[in-house]
């Protein structure tokens, strides 16, 4: 029977990893994989997480199931981390939430919940968006359309074009928004943009679906969710998917959460049963380990301070690498304007070069990035900035 299925094309990013691994050039640079790396190219375990892990291992006395909500302390802590201690939705009981296997799990459960709302709903994603958004949402049975977002000529958000499309949407539409540190472009919505989106959502009736995977890696823990919090306080319904992979470094522990904001506590209670039912049909219950670690970090003042200091250092390093790369580029008088690099936020940026130039960088200089020219800024280090700028000068003129 299985002969009916043919092999699928290799994942382009996974293929890039393999090519980089096989490359013998000592100057090779990996800007493709979307994980945070330190100056030595290592994705280290955060110190606060290590301490939480030791404490957890010393006190855990059972491996039984944790229940459909997940680690309760984790879920309560993440709600406040994203929406704030004074969130009206939290205080009024208008929020249903569960722990999920990473941000991907949150997106999938959220999409299946949306699918249950009816056959006529469409999800709108930014052009471009994170590559995995499309299969995650489509596999839940939802149709996808895209709205204008990125202006390649400026490297920033083309909000007027985006708003023009949002003005045409209605109650049967769901709009996926990147909460901060847009992946793959690094071009973020301004606070004014978030205000206008709230107005549009209230006027048109569409539901915002916020994916926030990089809180704290842009302008700061509070600053990065200022727009999301405004949205929550000024509209009645929204969906939020969040991940602890980047800001807690829990990539392989698959730790995330899904939050559904509703019009009333009664609706939230009903939706809580729905998202737990979706989860039950998919994976039954979430893995507990990462949730326990985040719970400990968020509810221990000393660990929380240590974690925030580490996260701030990571964000500061990424900003420094952006500034350093632009400085090296400017020294070489490259024809293309790369000034957008320091205006964008988070780990990613679009260089805005052609696929042919991307291929040339890979072939001739062992600099690896996605064909779209998305680079992971955290894959750089201070020693390779000049080398990367030299290569860009050669391929861009």
KOLZAGU-356488 format. One record per residue: residue number from 1; x, y, z of N, C-alpha, C in turn. Coordinates in pm, whole numbers, plus 50000, padded with zeros to 5 digits. Layout:
<nodes>
   num    n.px    n.py    n.pz   ca.px   ca.py   ca.pz    c.px    c.py    c.pz
   NUM       X       Y       Z       X       Y       Z       X       Y       Z
...
</nodes>
This chain:
<nodes>
   num    n.px    n.py    n.pz   ca.px   ca.py   ca.pz    c.px    c.py    c.pz
     1   50081   49878   50000   50000   50000   50000   50085   50127   50000
     2   50196   50126   50073   50274   50249   50087   50344   50290   49958
     3   50345   50202   49859   50403   50241   49731   50322   50349   49661
     4   50202   50374   49712   50118   50480   49653   50177   50619   49679
     5   50263   50629   49778   50318   50760   49815   50461   50773   49764
     6   50490   50889   49709   50624   50917   49659   50702   51001   49759
     7   50832   50996   49750   50917   51077   49837   50894   51225   49809
     8   50889   51303   49914   50872   51447   49901   51008   51514   49881
     9   51010   51631   49820   51136   51704   49807   51194   51732   49946
    10   51325   51735   49955   51391   51762   50082   51357   51904   50129
    11   51341   51920   50259   51318   52052   50317   51439   52140   50285
    12   51416   52258   50231   51527   52342   50184   51619   52384   50298
    13   51562   52414   50414   51645   52456   50527   51727   52340   50582
    14   51665   52222   50589   51739   52105   50635   51851   52069   50537
    15   51823   52089   50408   51926   52067   50307   52042   52163   50324
    16   52011   52287   50362   52114   52388   50385   52204   52348   50502
    17   52142   52292   50606   52219   52245   50722   52319   52137   50680
    18   52271   52044   50597   52358   51936   50552   52474   51989   50468
    19   52446   52083   50378   52550   52140   50295   52655   52213   50379
    20   52608   52287   50478   52701   52359   50565   52789   52262   50641
    21   52730   52155   50691   52805   52057   50770   52916   51993   50685
    22   52889   51972   50558   52985   51905   50470   53090   52001   50414
    23   53070   52130   50428   53161   52230   50373   53291   52233   50455
    24   53404   52221   50389   53533   52217   50458   53599   52355   50472
    25   53537   52459   50419   53594   52594   50425   53597   52642   50571
    26   53714   52673   50626   53722   52717   50766   53654   52851   50792
    27   53626   52926   50687   53559   53055   50702   53407   53048   50680
    28   53355   52928   50668   53211   52914   50640   53126   52979   50749
    29   53011   53034   50706   52922   53106   50797   52779   53055   50777
    30   52716   53011   50886   52579   52959   50880   52482   53066   50927
    31   52409   53125   50833   52309   53227   50864   52168   53177   50834
    32   52155   53045   50818   52027   52988   50779   51941   52942   50893
    33   51996   52864   50985   51916   52803   51091   51869   52908   51191
    34   51740   52904   51226   51681   53007   51310   51691   52983   51459
    35   51813   52966   51511   51833   52953   51655   51932   53059   51700
    36   51920   53101   51827   52015   53198   51880   52149   53130   51903
    37   52258   53197   51866   52392   53147   51890   52477   53255   51954
    38   52567   53212   52042   52657   53307   52105   52777   53334   52016
    39   52874   53408   52065   52990   53448   51986   53067   53327   51935
    40   53062   53217   52011   53133   53095   51971   53049   53007   51881
    41   52930   53052   51845   52843   52974   51758   52766   52865   51830
    42   52756   52877   51962   52692   52774   52043   52556   52821   52094
    43   52458   52731   52090   52327   52760   52148   52326   52702   52289
    44   52368   52783   52383   52388   52736   52520   52256   52732   52598
    45   52254   52650   52702   52140   52649   52794   52152   52772   52884
    46   52045   52848   52897   52047   52967   52980   52072   52928   53126
    47   52148   53010   53197   52186   52980   53334   52065   52964   53424
    48   51965   53050   53410   51844   53041   53492   51771   52909   53465
    49   51772   52867   53341   51708   52739   53305   51785   52622   53367
    50   51917   52628   53365   51997   52522   53426   51966   52509   53575
    51   51955   52621   53642   51926   52618   53786   51786   52564   53812
    52   51689   52607   53729   51552   52557   53744   51548   52407   53718
    53   51628   52361   53622   51633   52218   53590   51685   52137   53708
    54   51793   52183   53768   51848   52111   53883   51747   52104   53997
    55   51681   52216   54023   51581   52218   54130   51466   52122   54099
    56   51424   52123   53973   51312   52036   53935   51350   51888   53948
    57   51469   51853   53902   51510   51714   53908   51525   51664   54051
    58   51559   51754   54142   51574   51716   54282   51440   51698   54353
    59   51337   51761   54302   51208   51758   54372   51100   51677   54301
    60   51116   51652   54170   51013   51577   54098   51007   51433   54149
    61   50887   51387   54180   50874   51252   54235   50778   51165   54154
    62   50734   51212   54035   50642   51133   53954   50652   51174   53808
    63   50623   51079   53720   50618   51105   53577   50477   51082   53523
    64   50378   51091   53610   50242   51072   53565   50196   51190   53480
    65   50083   51174   53412   50031   51282   53328   50002   51407   53411
    66   50013   51522   53347   49994   51649   53419   49856   51709   53400
    67   49774   51651   53315   49640   51705   53292   49631   51781   53161
    68   49511   51801   53112   49493   51858   52978   49537   52003   52964
    69   49537   52081   53072   49578   52222   53063   49729   52233   53049
    70   49803   52135   53104   49948   52143   53108   49992   52179   53249
    71   50112   52232   53261   50161   52277   53391   50089   52408   53424
    72   50004   52404   53524   49916   52518   53552   49996   52645   53580
    73   50102   52635   53661   50184   52752   53690   50247   52812   53566
    74   50286   52726   53472   50341   52773   53345   50235   52851   53267
    75   50117   52795   53255   50011   52860   53177   49975   52995   53237
    76   49961   53000   53371   49927   53127   53435   50040   53228   53418
    77   50164   53182   53428   50278   53272   53413   50292   53327   53273
    78   50270   53242   53173   50282   53286   53033   50172   53385   52997
    79   50053   53363   53048   49944   53459   53021   49985   53599   53067
    80   50042   53608   53187   50081   53738   53242   50205   53792   53171
    81   50296   53704   53130   50415   53750   53060   50377   53818   52929
    82   50281   53761   52857   50241   53817   52728   50144   53934   52744
    83   50042   53918   52826   49935   54019   52834   49949   54115   52952
    84   50035   54084   53047   50059   54175   53158   49978   54142   53283
    85   50031   54181   53395   49967   54154   53524   49829   54217   53534
    86   49810   54330   53469   49683   54403   53478   49588   54375   53362
    87   49612   54270   53289   49529   54238   53173   49382   54223   53210
    88   49296   54295   53140   49151   54285   53163   49100   54146   53130
    89   49153   54088   53022   49108   53955   52981   49137   53851   53090
    90   49255   53862   53152   49290   53769   53259   49204   53795   53382
    91   49194   53920   53423   49121   53954   53545   48972   53922   53536
    92   48915   53935   53417   48772   53910   53399   48741   53766   53360
    93   48845   53684   53348   48823   53544   53313   48782   53522   53169
    94   48826   53611   53079   48790   53602   52938   48895   53529   52855
    95   48982   53453   52921   49093   53390   52852   49097   53240   52877
    96   49087   53163   52769   49108   53019   52775   49253   52994   52733
    97   49320   52896   52796   49461   52874   52764   49505   52733   52798
    98   49598   52682   52718   49660   52553   52746   49808   52558   52708
    99   49885   52471   52772   50023   52448   52730   50020   52361   52605
   100   50115   52385   52513   50121   52310   52388   50264   52265   52359
   101   50281   52166   52271   50416   52128   52229   50477   52234   52138
   102   50535   52335   52198   50598   52444   52124   50497   52540   52063
   103   50551   52642   51996   50465   52735   51925   50392   52669   51810
   104   50456   52569   51747   50390   52497   51638   50263   52427   51689
   105   50273   52365   51806   50156   52301   51864   50045   52401   51891
   106   50083   52519   51939   49984   52624   51965   49916   52667   51836
   107   49995   52686   51731   49939   52727   51602   49845   52621   51546
   108   49884   52494   51562   49800   52388   51508   49668   52375   51586
   109   49676   52377   51719   49553   52368   51799   49465   52490   51773
   110   49526   52608   51766   49449   52729   51737   49381   52721   51602
   111   49451   52668   51503   49394   52656   51368   49279   52556   51365
   112   49294   52445   51437   49186   52347   51440   49063   52402   51513
   113   49088   52485   51615   48975   52550   51683   48902   52643   51586
   114   48979   52721   51510   48919   52812   51411   48839   52732   51309
   115   48893   52618   51268   48822   52533   51172   48687   52490   51225
   116   48676   52469   51355   48549   52430   51416   48444   52541   51414
   117   48491   52664   51390   48396   52777   51388   48312   52779   51261
   118   48355   52704   51158   48276   52701   51035   48361   52682   50912
   119   48297   52640   50803   48368   52611   50679   48408   52737   50601
   120   48347   52850   50636   48362   52968   50552   48479   53058   50593
   121   48552   53020   50698   48659   53108   50747   48786   53095   50663
   122   48855   53208   50646   48983   53215   50576   49086   53278   50666
   123   49207   53223   50666   49317   53281   50743   49407   53360   50649
   124   49438   53483   50688   49524   53570   50608   49660   53581   50675
   125   49766   53559   50598   49902   53568   50651   49978   53677   50576
   126   50082   53730   50641   50161   53836   50578   50241   53780   50461
   127   50270   53866   50366   50354   53830   50251   50485   53908   50263
   128   50593   53839   50305   50605   53695   50335   50572   53665   50481
   129   50567   53537   50514   50551   53494   50652   50644   53377   50679
   130   50649   53334   50805   50730   53217   50838   50683   53098   50756
   131   50777   53025   50697   50743   52919   50601   50649   52814   50659
   132   50662   52783   50787   50581   52676   50845   50438   52718   50879
   133   50410   52849   50873   50273   52893   50899   50175   52827   50801
   134   50214   52824   50675   50121   52775   50572   50085   52628   50591
   135   50182   52536   50600   50142   52396   50620   50072   52370   50753
   136   50111   52442   50859   50045   52423   50988   49897   52458   50980
   137   49868   52568   50913   49729   52615   50905   49651   52536   50802
   138   49711   52513   50687   49640   52439   50582   49610   52296   50623
   139   49700   52234   50699   49677   52095   50741   49561   52083   50838
   140   49519   52196   50894   49401   52196   50980   49273   52212   50897
   141   49288   52223   50765   49172   52233   50677   49126   52375   50650
   142   49213   52472   50675   49175   52612   50656   49235   52668   50527
   143   49158   52743   50450   49213   52811   50333   49297   52930   50375
   144   49400   52960   50297   49492   53069   50330   49499   53169   50216
   145   49500   53296   50253   49527   53405   50160   49637   53490   50222
   146   49697   53579   50143   49802   53664   50197   49766   53811   50180
   147   49814   53892   50274   49797   54037   50265   49935   54102   50246
   148   49941   54216   50175   50070   54284   50155   50130   54322   50290
   149   50261   54309   50302   50325   54343   50429   50461   54410   50410
   150   50548   54345   50337   50688   54389   50332   50715   54471   50207
   151   50781   54584   50226   50823   54670   50114   50971   54643   50088
   152   50999   54568   49983   51137   54529   49954   51226   54649   49923
   153   51167   54758   49876   51247   54875   49839   51300   54949   49961
   154   51229   54938   50074   51271   55009   50196   51317   54914   50306
   155   51280   54786   50293   51311   54690   50398   51222   54704   50519
   156   51112   54774   50504   51021   54799   50617   50878   54756   50581
   157   50785   54779   50674   50645   54741   50654   50577   54838   50559
   158   50504   54783   50463   50419   54866   50376   50279   54865   50436
   159   50260   54946   50541   50137   54935   50618   50014   54984   50541
   160   50031   55083   50456   49915   55134   50384   49857   55026   50293
   161   49944   54949   50227   49895   54839   50143   49831   54731   50228
   162   49890   54703   50344   49834   54605   50436   49696   54649   50484
   163   49686   54775   50525   49560   54828   50576   49452   54829   50469
   164   49492   54855   50347   49395   54854   50236   49331   54717   50221
   165   49411   54610   50239   49358   54475   50231   49272   54442   50353
   166   49317   54483   50471   49240   54456   50593   49103   54522   50588
   167   49094   54635   50520   48967   54707   50509   48864   54629   50428
   168   48909   54530   50352   48818   54450   50269   48772   54323   50339
   169   48826   54295   50458   48794   54171   50529   48670   54186   50615
   170   48623   54072   50667   48500   54074   50745   48500   53966   50853
   171   48382   53937   50909   48370   53844   51021   48413   53700   50991
   172   48427   53664   50864   48469   53529   50830   48619   53520   50804
   173   48692   53623   50845   48836   53627   50822   48914   53629   50952
   174   49029   53564   50949   49122   53560   51061   49256   53611   51010
   175   49316   53708   51080   49439   53771   51033   49555   53733   51124
   176   49649   53657   51067   49768   53616   51143   49868   53731   51146
   177   49907   53769   51266   50001   53880   51287   50122   53831   51365
   178   50239   53882   51333   50359   53851   51409   50368   53950   51525
   179   50369   53900   51648   50366   53988   51764   50485   54081   51773
   180   50602   54032   51735   50725   54113   51731   50830   54035   51654
   181   50938   54103   51617   51051   54037   51551   51006   53951   51434
   182   50942   54013   51337   50881   53943   51224   50979   53845   51159
   183   50931   53724   51142   51008   53619   51074   50940   53588   50941
   184   51003   53619   50828   51148   53625   50809   51210   53762   50790
   185   51136   53871   50795   51191   53998   50747   51254   54086   50854
   186   51213   54072   50981   51260   54163   51084   51190   54297   51082
   187   51099   54317   50988   51025   54444   50977   50901   54436   51065
   188   50898   54514   51171   50791   54505   51271   50687   54615   51255
   189   50566   54583   51298   50460   54683   51307   50494   54783   51418
   190   50465   54910   51395   50482   55011   51499   50361   55010   51591
   191   50371   55077   51704   50257   55083   51797   50137   55148   51729
   192   50163   55251   51648   50053   55315   51574   49985   55214   51480
   193   50064   55128   51419   50006   55025   51332   49913   54934   51412
   194   49956   54893   51531   49873   54807   51615   49742   54877   51651
   195   49749   55006   51677   49627   55082   51709   49531   55081   51590
   196   49586   55098   51472   49501   55100   51353   49444   54960   51323
   197   49522   54856   51351   49471   54720   51333   49356   54693   51428
   198   49366   54742   51551   49256   54726   51647   49129   54794   51595
   199   49146   54912   51540   49032   54984   51483   48971   54904   51369
   200   49055   54853   51283   49007   54774   51169   48934   54649   51215
   201   48992   54580   51312   48930   54456   51361   48791   54485   51417
   202   48779   54592   51493   48648   54627   51549   48549   54668   51442
   203   48597   54737   51341   48508   54785   51234   48470   54673   51139
   204   48567   54591   51100   48544   54489   50998   48495   54357   51056
   205   48532   54331   51182   48487   54208   51246   48578   54089   51232
   206   48698   54106   51174   48789   53992   51163   48857   53965   51299
   207   48909   53842   51313   48975   53801   51437   49127   53804   51420
   208   49199   53878   51503   49345   53873   51499   49396   53741   51559
   209   49498   53685   51495   49560   53560   51538   49709   53591   51551
   210   49755   53615   51673   49891   53665   51696   49986   53550   51726
   211   50095   53544   51652   50201   53447   51677   50318   53526   51735
   212   50353   53498   51860   50464   53569   51923   50567   53469   51973
   213   50676   53459   51899   50778   53358   51928   50910   53418   51975
   214   50920   53552   51981   51050   53615   52009   51039   53725   52114
   215   50943   53717   52204   50927   53821   52304   51055   53839   52385
   216   51104   53963   52389   51225   53993   52462   51349   54003   52375
   217   51341   53959   52250   51457   53962   52162   51456   54081   52066
   218   51355   54169   52081   51349   54289   51999   51392   54410   52080
   219   51293   54479   52137   51321   54599   52217   51313   54573   52367
   220   51267   54454   52408   51255   54423   52550   51127   54346   52578
   221   51122   54279   52694   51006   54195   52728   50875   54271   52725
   222   50873   54390   52783   50751   54470   52787   50725   54540   52654
   223   50831   54597   52599   50817   54673   52475   50769   54586   52359
   224   50816   54462   52354   50783   54374   52241   50636   54333   52236
   225   50566   54345   52348   50425   54305   52350   50332   54425   52373
   226   50385   54543   52358   50303   54663   52377   50185   54664   52280
   227   50211   54628   52154   50104   54626   52054   50004   54516   52080
   228   50054   54398   52117   49965   54284   52146   49874   54316   52264
   229   49931   54379   52367   49851   54415   52485   49746   54521   52449
   230   49783   54616   52364   49685   54715   52321   49569   54648   52249
   231   49604   54555   52162   49502   54481   52088   49408   54410   52185
   232   49465   54341   52282   49385   54267   52379   49290   54357   52456
   233   49336   54477   52492   49253   54568   52572   49147   54639   52489
   234   49160   54634   52357   49071   54716   52274   48986   54638   52175
   235   48997   54506   52176   48906   54423   52098   48855   54311   52188
   236   48751   54242   52145   48691   54140   52230   48747   54001   52209
   237   48779   53968   52084   48820   53832   52053   48955   53830   51980
   238   49041   53736   52020   49167   53717   51950   49225   53582   51989
   239   49321   53537   51910   49393   53412   51936   49541   53446   51947
   240   49610   53386   52046   49753   53410   52064   49825   53277   52076
   241   49927   53259   51994   50016   53143   52003   50153   53194   52046
   242   50211   53133   52148   50342   53179   52195   50436   53062   52215
   243   50565   53091   52205   50669   52987   52212   50776   53027   52313
   244   50833   52927   52379   50945   52949   52472   51077   52899   52415
   245   51079   52869   52286   51201   52816   52224   51314   52918   52226
   246   51286   53041   52183   51392   53140   52169   51420   53213   52300
   247   51317   53268   52365   51345   53352   52482   51378   53275   52609
   248   51349   53145   52612   51393   53060   52723   51495   52957   52677
   249   51523   52952   52546   51621   52858   52493   51576   52713   52501
   250   51445   52690   52500   51391   52554   52520   51351   52490   52387
   251   51436   52504   52287   51406   52457   52152   51358   52311   52151
   252   51439   52223   52205   51407   52080   52193   51306   52034   52298
   253   51270   52118   52393   51172   52078   52494   51028   52103   52449
   254   51011   52171   52335   50880   52193   52275   50781   52249   52377
   255   50801   52375   52413   50722   52440   52518   50656   52565   52463
   256   50525   52564   52456   50449   52678   52407   50314   52687   52474
   257   50235   52784   52430   50101   52801   52488   50008   52863   52386
   258   49881   52827   52398   49775   52886   52316   49678   52958   52407
   259   49644   53081   52371   49546   53161   52447   49435   53207   52354
   260   49312   53195   52400   49196   53240   52324   49122   53344   52408
   261   49115   53466   52358   49041   53573   52428   48899   53578   52374
   262   48802   53576   52466   48661   53571   52429   48585   53692   52485
   263   48457   53699   52450   48375   53812   52494   48331   53802   52639
   264   48332   53681   52695   48280   53662   52831   48349   53544   52898
   265   48335   53536   53029   48389   53424   53105   48317   53294   53067
   266   48189   53306   53036   48113   53187   52996   48166   53130   52865
   267   48193   53219   52770   48250   53174   52642   48390   53116   52663
   268   48469   53177   52750   48604   53128   52775   48601   52987   52833
   269   48505   52961   52921   48492   52828   52980   48457   52725   52872
   270   48371   52764   52779   48334   52673   52671   48453   52648   52577
   271   48526   52754   52545   48641   52741   52456   48752   52658   52522
   272   48763   52668   52654   48862   52587   52725   48838   52438   52699
   273   48712   52398   52700   48681   52256   52673   48712   52221   52527
   274   48693   52317   52437   48717   52293   52296   48866   52274   52265
   275   48952   52363   52320   49094   52351   52288   49155   52228   52356
   276   49102   52192   52472   49149   52069   52535   49108   51947   52454
   277   48991   51954   52393   48944   51844   52308   49029   51833   52182
   278   49065   51947   52122   49153   51946   52005   49288   51884   52041
   279   49342   51928   52154   49471   51875   52198   49463   51725   52222
   280   49355   51681   52285   49337   51539   52316   49339   51455   52188
   281   49278   51507   52083   49271   51433   51957   49404   51432   51883
   282   49493   51527   51916   49621   51538   51846   49737   51471   51919
   283   49753   51505   52045   49870   51453   52118   49837   51419   52263
   284   49711   51424   52299   49662   51395   52433   49704   51500   52534
   285   49830   51500   52576   49875   51598   52674   50016   51646   52640
   286   50046   51767   52679   50176   51826   52647   50288   51765   52730
   287   50411   51767   52677   50526   51731   52761   50540   51831   52875
   288   50577   51783   52993   50572   51868   53112   50702   51943   53141
   289   50815   51885   53103   50945   51931   53153   50969   52080   53129
   290   50957   52125   53003   50981   52266   52974   50887   52358   53049
   291   50760   52316   53062   50663   52396   53136   50702   52413   53281
   292   50753   52306   53343   50799   52315   53482   50914   52413   53496
   293   51007   52411   53401   51122   52501   53410   51081   52647   53398
   294   50994   52677   53301   50948   52816   53283   50866   52860   53405
   295   50785   52770   53458   50708   52799   53579   50802   52841   53692
   296   50910   52767   53712   51004   52799   53820   51073   52933   53796
   297   51114   52957   53672   51183   53082   53640   51091   53203   53661
   298   50969   53193   53614   50877   53307   53622   50829   53335   53764
   299   50834   53235   53851   50778   53254   53986   50883   53250   54096
   300   51009   53263   54056   51119   53278   54153   51189   53409   54120
   301   51184   53506   54210   51233   53640   54180   51379   53639   54136
   302   51462   53559   54202   51604   53556   54168   51626   53495   54030
   303   51559   53384   54002   51573   53321   53870   51517   53410   53760
   304   51407   53477   53791   51347   53563   53689   51440   53679   53654
   305   51502   53740   53754   51596   53849   53727   51714   53799   53644
   306   51764   53681   53680   51877   53624   53607   51839   53595   53462
   307   51720   53540   53442   51672   53509   53307   51657   53638   53225
   308   51598   53741   53286   51578   53866   53213   51712   53930   53177
   309   51809   53921   53266   51942   53975   53234   52004   53900   53117
   310   51991   53768   53117   52044   53687   53006   51975   53721   52876
   311   51843   53733   52881   51766   53763   52761   51801   53902   52707
   312   51816   53999   52798   51856   54133   52755   51993   54132   52689
   313   52083   54051   52743   52218   54040   52684   52211   53981   52544
   314   52124   53882   52524   52107   53823   52392   52054   53926   52293
   315   51952   54000   52335   51893   54102   52247   51995   54211   52214
   316   52072   54252   52315   52174   54355   52294   52280   54307   52195
   317   52318   54180   52207   52417   54125   52115   52366   54126   51972
   318   52240   54089   51951   52183   54088   51816   52184   54231   51758
   319   52146   54329   51839   52148   54467   51792   52290   54510   51756
   320   52385   54467   51838   52525   54503   51813   52574   54440   51682
   321   52533   54318   51654   52572   54252   51530   52509   54321   51410
   322   52386   54366   51424   52323   54443   51316   52404   54569   51286
   323   52436   54642   51393   52511   54766   51375   52650   54738   51318
   324   52715   54630   51367   52848   54596   51319   52851   54557   51173
   325   52749   54478   51132   52743   54437   50992   52721   54558   50902
   326   52630   54647   50941   52605   54766   50859   52729   54854   50852
   327   52801   54866   50962   52924   54946   50963   53026   54890   50864
   328   53042   54758   50864   53137   54696   50772   53091   54711   50627
   329   52961   54700   50603   52907   54719   50469   52933   54861   50420
   330   52907   54959   50506   52925   55099   50468   53071   55133   50438
   331   53163   55065   50505   53305   55088   50477   53341   55050   50335
   332   53265   54959   50277   53300   54904   50145   53223   54970   50031
   333   53142   55068   50065   53072   55145   49961   52998   55054   49864
   334   52919   54961   49919   52842   54868   49836   52726   54943   49770
   335   52698   54909   49647   52598   54982   49569   52459   54976   49634
   336   52423   54863   49689   52290   54846   49748   52283   54912   49885
   337   52168   54972   49916   52144   55035   50046   52099   54928   50146
   338   52179   54907   50250   52146   54810   50354   52110   54876   50486
   339   52075   55003   50485   52050   55077   50610   51934   55019   50690
   340   51846   54944   50623   51732   54885   50692   51774   54783   50798
   341   51897   54731   50787   51941   54625   50879   51928   54668   51024
   342   51963   54793   51054   51957   54839   51193   51819   54891   51233
   343   51729   54902   51136   51593   54946   51168   51501   54828   51198
   344   51540   54709   51152   51459   54591   51175   51485   54535   51315
   345   51400   54442   51359   51405   54393   51497   51422   54241   51501
   346   51490   54195   51606   51497   54052   51632   51610   53983   51557
   347   51595   53852   51544   51703   53767   51492   51716   53766   51341
   348   51613   53809   51268   51614   53790   51123   51613   53921   51045
   349   51669   53913   50927   51660   54023   50832   51661   53965   50691
   350   51594   54036   50602   51601   54006   50460   51709   54094   50400
   351   51809   54035   50337   51912   54116   50273   51863   54179   50144
   352   51758   54119   50084   51703   54177   49963   51790   54157   49841
   353   51868   54049   49840   51949   54018   49723   51882   53904   49645
   354   51927   53880   49524   51861   53783   49437   51900   53640   49474
   355   51818   53543   49434   51855   53402   49456   51990   53367   49393
   356   52021   53429   49280   52149   53404   49215   52264   53455   49302
   357   52245   53570   49364   52348   53624   49452   52361   53540   49579
   358   52248   53490   49629   52251   53399   49745   52332   53274   49710
   359   52307   53220   49591   52379   53101   49545   52528   53129   49531
   360   52561   53248   49482   52702   53284   49465   52772   53295   49600
   361   52704   53352   49697   52761   53362   49832   52788   53223   49890
   362   52698   53132   49863   52714   52996   49915   52827   52923   49841
   363   52826   52935   49710   52922   52861   49628   53066   52913   49643
   364   53080   53045   49641   53214   53104   49636   53270   53145   49772
   365   53180   53166   49870   53227   53219   49999   53181   53136   50118
   366   53107   53028   50093   53058   52940   50201   52975   53016   50304
   367   52896   53111   50255   52803   53184   50341   52664   53131   50310
   368   52604   53068   50408   52479   52995   50388   52360   53073   50444
   369   52258   53088   50359   52133   53153   50400   52020   53098   50315
   370   51896   53126   50354   51781   53083   50275   51783   53150   50139
   371   51723   53085   50039   51719   53141   49904   51650   53276   49899
   372   51562   53302   49995   51491   53430   50000   51583   53543   50043
   373   51704   53511   50088   51805   53602   50144   51777   53638   50288
   374   51691   53559   50354   51673   53577   50499   51798   53528   50569
   375   51850   53610   50660   51962   53565   50741   51925   53570   50889
   376   51985   53479   50965   51976   53482   51110   52093   53564   51160
   377   52064   53685   51207   52169   53777   51252   52250   53715   51365
   378   52184   53635   51450   52253   53572   51562   52351   53465   51516
   379   52351   53430   51389   52448   53337   51335   52581   53404   51303
   380   52583   53537   51306   52705   53612   51285   52789   53614   51413
   381   52915   53653   51399   52997   53685   51516   53090   53799   51477
   382   53154   53860   51575   53234   53979   51546   53352   53950   51454
   383   53394   53823   51450   53511   53788   51368   53476   53773   51220
   384   53351   53747   51188   53316   53721   51048   53245   53837   50980
   385   53221   53947   51051   53146   54058   50992   53216   54115   50868
   386   53347   54134   50878   53422   54186   50763   53421   54090   50646
   387   53433   53962   50674   53432   53860   50568   53297   53860   50494
   388   53187   53867   50570   53053   53870   50510   53036   53997   50427
   389   53081   54110   50479   53070   54236   50405   53154   54232   50278
   390   53273   54174   50284   53356   54159   50163   53284   54079   50058
   391   53220   53969   50100   53150   53883   50007   53031   53956   49945
   392   52959   54033   50026   52846   54111   49974   52894   54214   49871
   393   53009   54273   49897   53068   54369   49802   53096   54301   49669
   394   53147   54177   49676   53181   54106   49553   53056   54070   49472
   395   52948   54031   49538   52830   53987   49462   52733   54101   49431
   396   52740   54211   49508   52646   54321   49486   52711   54439   49413
   397   52841   54443   49413   52909   54552   49345   52928   54676   49431
</nodes>
